[in-house]
């Protein structure tokens, strides 16, 4: 099982998009500062996630979330403001 996730920074209210096989372990990596791009914005919470059978499906969904159409879809579904 693979996950596409959106994290929310409790410090700045910014969002981070990613994919992983172990959601709780990945969140922990973000919160202990092992991810360079999110280290300055800790702490993080899981804001939204979806599960997939394959890594490629999860990665494609992550790329969609990061796209203009993806951001519009997330806003239309009240996932992000």
N, C-alpha and C positions, 0 to 999 in steps of 0.2 A: 504494500500500500504506500502511495506517495501523496503528498499534500502540497497544495498551493496555498500560501498564507499571506495575510496582511497583518502586520504588526502596527501598533499605535504607540508612539512615545508619550509617556505620562508627563514628561518634562516640557515638550514643545508641541504636542498634538500633531506631529508629522507622521506620515505613514511610510512603511517599508514593505516591499513586495518580494516574495521569494518562494522557493519550493524546497522540499526536503522529504526524507523518508521517515524521520523521527521528529515529530513536531515539538515535543516537550524538551528534547535534548537541544534542538536548534534554538528554541527560545532561551534556554539557559546560556548557550554560547553568546547570544546577543546581549544578554543581561550581565554577563561577567566581563564583557569587553573584548571578546576574542574576534569580533567582526569589526574591521577597521571603519567601515562606512556607517556603522550604527553606534559605535562606542561613545561618542559625544552626546548622544540623545537618550541615554539610559535613564530610567528603566522603561522596558517595553512590555506590552501585554498583547495577547493574541486578540485581534479585533475581528477577524473573519478567516475562515478556511474552507477549502473544498478538498475532497479526497478522490484519488484516481488509481487505476490499476497499474499504470505504467509511468515511468519517469518522464517519458516524452510528452505524455498528455499533461502532466503537471507543469512541465516547462512551457508548453504552448499556452497554457492558461495564464501563467505568470506573465508571459510576453503580451498576451491580450490585455491583462489588467494594466500594464504599463503603457499601452497604446492610447491614442486619443479616443477611439471607439470604446475601449475597455473602461476608461475613466468615465465616459458618458454612461455606460451600462451600470457601473458601480454607483454613480449618483442617482440614476433613474430607479435603482433598487434600494435606495437609502442605505447603502453600505458605507459610503463616504459622503461627506458634505460637499 
